[in-house]
Amino acid sequence: MDKNTFKVINDEGKEITCNVLFTFDSEETGKSYICYTDNSKDAEGNTQVFASIFDPTKETTKLEPIETEKEWKIIEIVLKELQDEAKRQLAAVQDGNKEGDNQTPQEQ
C-alpha cells in the first residue's frame, strides 16, 4: 500500500482498495478531511467519490463519518474549486496544443 491508496472492509466483509483523491485541513472546523474513491460507478455512470474525517497524525487511520451539513458544504466547495482548477489547466493545455497545430513542421 502506498500513500495514494488504502484498503477498507465493506459491509459484506470484502476488502476494497480505495484511491485517495485529496486531503485537506479546514481552519473553520479544525478537522482534516480525506476524499477518496473505490472506483465504483453510480446509476449515471459517474465515479463515486466519498469523504471522511481523519487524523493524519495517527499511525493507523480511522475514518470518521461527516455528520454536519456545514462540513459537507465545505467539502463541496473544495471539490468544486479543484474541479474548476483542473478544467482551467486542461483548457490551457488544449489551447497550447491548438497553437502548435497551426504551425508547419519547420516552425515547431
N, C-alpha and C positions, 0 to 999 in steps of 0.2 A: 504494500500500500504506500502511495506517495501522498504528498500534501494536497494534491488535487482530487483525491478520491478517498472515500471511506465506505465501510460496509455497515448495513443496518439489517436487523431481522424484522421481517414484516409480520403481520397478524397471523399468517399461516405458518410461521416459523422458518420461512425461506430467507436465505442470506441474499441481499441485494447490494450491488455496488452502485454508489452514488458519486456523481461528479460535482465538485464544488464550483459554483459559478463565480461567486464573490463573497467576501465578508466585509463587514463594516461596523464601526462603533458609532453609537448615537449619543451625542452630548445631551440631547433632550431627555433621553430615558436613562442614560448611564449604563446601557447594556450593549453587548456585542451580538451581532446577528450573522447568520450564515444562510445564503441562498444556494440551493442545490437542485439537481435533477437526478432522477433514476432512469432518464431517457424514455420513460413511458409516454404514451400519447393520450390526449383527451378525446372526447367524442368528435371534435372538429379536426383532429389530426395534429394538433399543436403539442409540442413537447411540454410536459408538465414541469412546473417549477415549484419548489417548496421553500419555506423559510422557517427558521427556528432561532431561538435564543441559545447562545452557547458561551462558555467561559474559556477564552483562549489561553488562560494561564494553567489550566488543568492538564495533566498527563493524558487522561482518557476523557474524552468529551462526551458529556451527556446533553443531548438536545432537549431543550425545553419548549413547550408549545407557546405560541404567541396568542395571547388571550384578549388584548385590548384593541379596539378599533383604531386608537391613536397609533399604536405600533404598526398595524397593518398599513395605515396611511403613510407612515414614514418609509416603510419598505417599498410601497408602490411608487413614491416619489423618487427614491434612489434608483429603482429599477427603470423608471421612465427616463431619468437623466442618463443612465448608462446606455439605454437603447438609442436615445437621441444622439449621443456622442458616437456610438457605433455607426449610425446612419450617416452622420457628418463625415466620418473617416472613410466610409465606403464611397460616398459621393465624391470626395476629394480624390480617391484612388481612381475611380471611374473617369472623372474629369481629366486626370493626368493621362490615362490610357487613351482617351479620345484625342487629346492634343497630339500624342505620339502617332496615332493612326493617320493623321493628316500629313505627316512628313513622308517624304520619299526616302528610300533606303539610304541614300547618300547623306541626308540631313540627320539621321539618327545616330 
